[in-house]
């Protein structure tokens, strides 16, 4: 038993996860290569290796002849009889080849062949390991900044977080542990190239899968995600179980689940809304926390016209149009938002609409909206004050028979 070789193969198998059979094949090929360098040919070389004991032997098959013309392929009858007295002219003799007789160049070539095979297998093992994690999240350790890119250590491989995949508001320190979304894994001659991201919308989905058991087991589905990395994310969820509230499951008790995701995303706000097959209801939900009067959606043209109360217009559009922009991405519809006044002037609503709704009397606005939507709830810029003060916003619309009720959960 070749104990030294067996121990070396065992170490390689444990540390680098390289199979023993693969390394034995590499040793066989290296011995054949060494014989070719030493004898000038390897066509008649045969390597026999015991997979259990790691013992090996190298033989050169030579024809027994009266007069030797090519020592690499032929052997004299006198020399053949020393190996086996039964050999005759024309027989093939198995001549042992001792690796100790190889020259320095042949030995070095054999060594390089084995090392090259080890490197190739190591790269292949690493590629297979991270290829399985493609479209998933991994935890990495920040190593250093390389220009505007960040080098991340993922364990057995390094990844580069490029500037385009970074959130502009985030800054990491060396040795800091962060979660990343694996966009793509490429196999290159220099090893696997792993592309990671902190801005991809799927990062939010994978984080919720890790935090929310109902999402992980498929009870709650994340139907759509729209994200502006570092600022706000809107996520539409649906429950396959009528007894499970999808928004409540994602928010968690006292906002514990969503706050864990918000913390990982460095304070990025997350709006969670109910998914609905009806595009009008979906758009209404997507524009939360703004109250919507009516939605007219065209499924064929993917265009929707939305009417909101006058004092809700800025809230529906959002800062720099963010709320409307994210709602459009979430639903896939081009959304045109108008106030009540604009809709009446454009003829989109009847002229006596306000009176019919009991919102306008002889002296103008009657103030019959619910307290949650009163003008006092908004600051001087028209922004919903309670909404802006919350760090982890989780909101949804519940469609009751009589009205749409806004639900808000502030981060503790």
C-alpha positions in Angstrom: 0.0 0.0 0.0 1.3 3.4 -1.0 0.4 5.3 2.2 2.1 8.5 1.3 0.1 8.9 -1.9 -3.1 7.8 -0.2 -2.6 10.5 2.5 -1.9 13.2 -0.1 -5.0 12.3 -2.0 -7.1 12.3 1.2 -5.9 15.8 2.1 -6.7 17.1 -1.4 -10.2 15.5 -1.2 -11.0 17.1 2.2 -9.4 20.6 1.7 -10.1 21.2 -2.0 -13.0 18.8 -2.5 -11.3 17.1 -5.4 -12.3 13.5 -6.0 -9.7 10.8 -5.5 -10.5 9.2 -8.9 -9.9 12.4 -10.7 -6.4 12.8 -9.1 -5.5 9.2 -9.9 -6.4 9.7 -13.5 -4.2 12.8 -13.4 -1.3 10.7 -12.0 -1.8 8.1 -14.7 -1.7 10.8 -17.4 1.4 12.4 -15.9 3.3 9.1 -15.9 2.4 8.5 -19.5 3.6 12.0 -20.3 6.8 11.4 -18.5 7.4 8.2 -20.4 6.8 10.0 -23.7 9.4 12.6 -22.7 11.9 10.0 -21.6 11.5 7.4 -24.3 10.2 9.6 -27.1 6.9 7.7 -27.4 4.2 6.5 -25.1 2.1 4.4 -27.5 3.2 1.2 -25.9 3.1 2.4 -22.2 0.5 1.0 -19.9 -0.2 2.3 -16.4 -1.9 0.1 -13.8 -3.1 1.7 -10.6 -5.0 0.1 -7.7 -7.7 2.6 -6.6 -7.9 1.0 -3.1 -4.2 0.8 -2.1 -2.9 3.6 -4.5 -0.2 1.2 -5.6 0.8 1.7 -9.2 3.0 0.1 -11.9 4.2 1.3 -15.3 4.9 -1.2 -18.1 6.2 -0.8 -21.6 4.9 -3.4 -24.1 7.8 -4.5 -26.3 7.9 -7.0 -29.1 10.5 -9.8 -28.7 12.8 -9.8 -31.7 16.2 -11.3 -32.7 17.8 -7.9 -33.5 16.6 -4.8 -31.7 16.1 -1.8 -34.1 14.0 0.4 -31.8 14.7 0.0 -28.1 11.5 1.8 -27.2 9.3 -0.7 -28.9 11.4 -3.9 -29.2 13.4 -6.2 -26.8 15.8 -8.9 -27.5 15.0 -12.6 -26.8 17.8 -12.8 -24.3 16.5 -9.8 -22.3 12.9 -11.0 -22.6 13.8 -14.4 -21.2 15.1 -12.6 -18.1 11.6 -11.3 -17.5 9.7 -14.5 -18.5 11.4 -17.6 -19.8 8.2 -18.6 -21.7 8.5 -15.7 -24.1 9.3 -16.4 -27.7 10.1 -14.4 -30.8 7.1 -12.4 -31.8 5.6 -12.3 -28.3 4.9 -9.0 -26.4 6.8 -8.6 -23.2 5.6 -6.4 -20.3 8.8 -4.5 -19.4 8.6 -2.6 -16.0 9.4 1.1 -16.2 10.8 2.7 -13.0 9.9 6.3 -12.6 13.2 6.9 -10.8 15.0 6.5 -14.1 13.2 9.5 -15.6 15.3 12.6 -16.3 14.8 16.0 -14.7 12.7 17.4 -17.6 10.4 14.4 -17.7 9.9 14.5 -14.0 9.2 18.3 -14.0 6.7 17.9 -16.8 4.8 15.2 -14.9 4.7 17.4 -11.8 3.4 20.3 -13.8 0.7 18.1 -15.3 -0.5 17.0 -11.9 -0.5 20.6 -10.5 -2.4 21.9 -13.6 -5.0 19.2 -13.1 -5.3 20.2 -9.4 -5.9 23.9 -10.3 -8.4 23.0 -13.0 -10.4 20.8 -10.7 -10.3 23.4 -7.9 -11.6 26.0 -10.3 -14.3 23.6 -11.5 -15.4 22.8 -7.9 -15.6 26.5 -7.0 -17.5 27.3 -10.2 -20.0 24.4 -9.5 -20.4 25.6 -5.9 -21.3 29.2 -6.7 -23.2 28.3 -9.9 -25.7 26.6 -7.6 -26.1 29.9 -5.8 -26.8 31.9 -9.0 -30.0 34.0 -8.6 -29.7 33.6 -4.8 -28.1 35.6 -2.0 -24.7 35.0 -0.4 -22.9 36.6 2.6 -19.6 38.2 1.8 -16.8 40.0 3.7 -15.7 43.4 2.4 -12.0 43.3 1.6 -11.0 46.6 0.0 -12.0 49.3 -2.4 -10.5 48.8 -5.9 -11.1 52.2 -7.5 -14.8 52.6 -7.3 -15.4 48.9 -7.1 -15.4 46.8 -3.9 -13.6 43.4 -3.6 -15.8 40.9 -1.7 -14.6 37.6 -0.3 -17.3 34.9 -0.5 -15.3 32.2 1.1 -13.6 30.1 -1.6 -13.9 32.8 -4.2 -13.7 36.6 -4.6 -16.4 38.7 -6.2 -16.3 42.3 -7.4 -19.1 44.6 -6.5 -19.0 47.1 -9.4 -20.0 50.7 -9.1 -23.2 50.1 -11.1 -24.4 47.5 -8.7 -23.7 49.6 -5.6 -26.3 51.6 -3.7 -25.0 55.2 -3.8 -26.0 55.9 -0.2 -24.1 52.8 1.2 -20.5 52.8 2.4 -18.8 49.7 3.7 -15.8 49.2 5.9 -13.2 46.4 5.5 -14.1 43.2 7.3 -17.8 44.2 7.2 -20.2 41.3 6.4 -22.9 42.1 3.9 -25.5 40.2 1.9 -25.3 40.2 -1.9 -27.4 38.9 -4.8 -25.5 36.6 -7.2 -26.5 37.9 -10.7 -24.3 35.6 -12.8 -21.4 33.1 -12.5 -19.1 32.8 -15.5 -16.4 30.2 -16.0 -13.2 31.7 -17.2 -9.6 30.4 -17.7 -8.6 32.3 -14.6 -11.4 30.9 -12.5 -15.0 31.6 -11.9 -16.1 35.3 -12.3 -19.0 36.1 -9.9 -21.1 39.1 -10.6 -22.9 40.3 -7.4 -25.4 43.2 -6.8 -26.8 45.3 -3.9 -29.3 47.1 -6.2 -31.2 44.1 -7.8 -34.9 43.9 -6.9 -34.5 40.1 -6.4 -32.3 40.9 -3.4 -35.4 42.1 -1.5 -37.3 39.0 -2.5 -34.6 36.7 -1.3 -34.3 38.6 2.0 -38.0 38.2 2.6 -37.7 34.5 1.8 -35.1 34.2 4.5 -37.1 36.1 7.1 -40.7 35.0 6.3 -41.5 31.3 6.6 -44.8 31.8 4.7 -42.9 33.2 1.7 -40.3 30.4 2.0 -42.9 27.6 1.9 -45.0 29.2 -0.9 -48.0 30.1 1.2 -47.4 33.8 0.4 -46.2 34.7 -3.1 -44.3 37.8 -4.0 -45.9 38.7 -7.3 -44.0 41.8 -8.2 -41.3 44.1 -7.0 -40.4 47.6 -8.0 -37.3 49.1 -6.4 -35.2 52.3 -6.3 -32.2 51.0 -4.4 -31.4 53.0 -1.3 -34.7 54.9 -1.3 -37.9 52.9 -1.5 -39.3 49.5 -2.6 -42.8 48.5 -3.4 -43.7 44.9 -3.2 -47.0 43.2 -4.1 -47.9 40.0 -2.3 -50.6 37.3 -2.6 -51.7 34.5 -0.3 -52.6 31.0 -1.5 -54.3 30.4 1.9 -57.4 32.5 2.6 -56.6 32.3 6.4 -53.2 34.0 5.9 -52.9 37.7 5.5 -50.0 38.2 3.1 -49.2 41.7 4.2 -49.3 40.8 7.9 -47.1 37.8 7.3 -44.4 39.9 5.6 -44.7 42.7 8.2 -44.5 40.4 11.2 -45.4 41.2 14.8 -44.6 44.8 15.6 -42.9 45.0 12.2 -40.1 42.6 13.2 -39.8 40.8 9.9 -39.9 43.8 7.6 -37.6 45.7 10.0 -35.0 43.0 9.7 -35.0 43.4 5.9 -35.0 47.2 6.2 -32.0 47.0 8.5 -30.1 44.8 6.0 -30.9 47.3 3.3 -29.6 50.2 5.4 -32.9 51.9 6.1 -34.5 51.5 2.7 -38.2 52.0 3.0 -40.5 49.1 1.9 -44.2 49.4 1.0 -46.0 46.0 1.0 -49.4 45.9 -0.8 -51.9 43.3 -1.7 -51.8 41.9 -5.2 -55.1 41.8 -7.1 -55.9 40.2 -10.5 -58.1 43.2 -11.2 -55.7 45.8 -12.6 -57.7 48.7 -11.3 -57.6 47.4 -7.7 -53.9 46.6 -8.1 -53.1 50.1 -9.2 -55.2 51.5 -6.4 -53.2 49.5 -3.9 -49.9 50.3 -5.6 -50.5 54.1 -5.1 -50.8 53.7 -1.3 -50.6 55.6 1.0 -52.5 58.0 -1.3 -56.3 57.7 -1.3 -57.8 57.0 -4.8 -61.2 58.0 -6.0 -61.3 56.1 -9.2 -59.1 54.0 -11.5 -59.9 53.4 -15.2 -57.5 50.8 -16.6 -57.1 49.5 -20.1 -55.5 46.0 -20.0 -54.8 45.9 -23.7 -53.0 49.3 -23.9 -51.6 49.0 -20.4 -52.7 52.5 -19.6 -54.5 53.7 -16.5 -56.2 56.9 -15.5 -56.3 57.6 -11.8 -58.3 60.4 -10.0 -57.3 61.4 -6.5 -58.5 64.1 -4.1 -56.9 67.5 -4.6 -54.9 67.4 -1.4 -53.7 63.8 -2.1 -52.2 64.6 -5.5 -48.7 65.3 -4.2 -48.8 62.2 -2.0 -49.9 60.0 -5.0 -47.2 61.4 -7.2 -44.6 61.3 -4.4 -41.3 63.1 -4.0 -39.9 63.7 -7.5 -42.6 61.4 -8.8 -41.2 58.3 -7.0 -44.5 56.9 -5.7 -46.2 57.0 -9.2 -43.0 55.8 -10.9 -42.7 52.7 -8.6 -46.4 52.0 -8.9 -46.1 52.0 -12.7 -43.2 49.6 -12.5 -45.0 47.4 -10.0 -48.2 47.1 -12.1 -46.7 47.4 -15.6 -49.2 50.1 -16.5 -48.5 53.7 -17.6 -50.4 55.7 -14.9 -51.9 59.2 -15.5 -52.8 60.8 -12.2 -55.2 63.7 -11.9 -56.8 65.6 -9.1 -60.5 65.9 -8.7 -60.5 69.5 -10.0 -58.4 68.6 -13.0 -60.6 65.6 -13.8 -63.8 67.8 -13.6 -62.2 70.5 -15.8 -61.2 67.8 -18.3 -64.6 66.3 -18.3 -63.5 63.0 -16.8 -66.0 63.5 -13.9 -69.5 64.9 -13.9 -69.7 68.5 -13.0 -72.0 67.8 -10.0 -69.7 64.9 -8.8 -68.5 66.8 -5.7 -72.1 67.7 -4.7 -73.2 64.1 -5.3 -70.4 62.8 -3.1 -71.4 65.4 -0.4 -67.9 66.9 -0.5 -69.0 70.4 -1.7 -71.7 72.6 -0.2 -72.8 76.1 -0.8 -69.7 77.4 0.9 -67.2 74.9 -0.7 -65.3 72.0 0.9 -67.3 70.4 3.7 -64.5 68.4 5.3 -66.4 65.1 5.4 -63.3 63.0 4.7 -62.3 60.6 7.5 -59.9 62.0 10.1 -57.1 59.9 8.7 -57.3 61.8 5.5 -58.0 65.3 6.9 -55.8 68.2 5.8 -54.4 68.4 9.4 -52.7 65.1 8.8 -50.4 66.7 6.1 -47.5 69.1 6.6 -47.1 72.4 4.8 -45.6 70.7 1.7 -48.6 68.5 1.3 -46.8 65.4 2.5 -48.5 62.9 4.8 -46.6 63.6 8.1 -47.2 60.2 9.8 -46.0 58.5 6.6 -42.8 60.4 6.4 -41.9 60.0 10.0 -41.9 56.3 9.9 -38.6 54.7 9.2 -39.9 51.3 8.1 -43.1 51.9 6.2 -45.3 48.9 5.7 -48.7 49.9 4.3 -51.6 48.2 2.6 -55.1 48.9 1.5 -57.9 46.7 2.7 -60.8 46.7 0.3 -63.9 46.7 2.5 -67.4 46.8 1.2 -68.0 50.4 2.0 -64.6 52.1 1.8 -60.9 51.8 1.4 -59.2 51.9 4.8 -55.5 52.8 5.0 -53.4 50.7 7.4 -50.0 51.9 8.6 -47.4 50.2 10.8 -44.7 52.3 12.2 -41.3 50.8 12.9 -40.8 50.4 16.6 
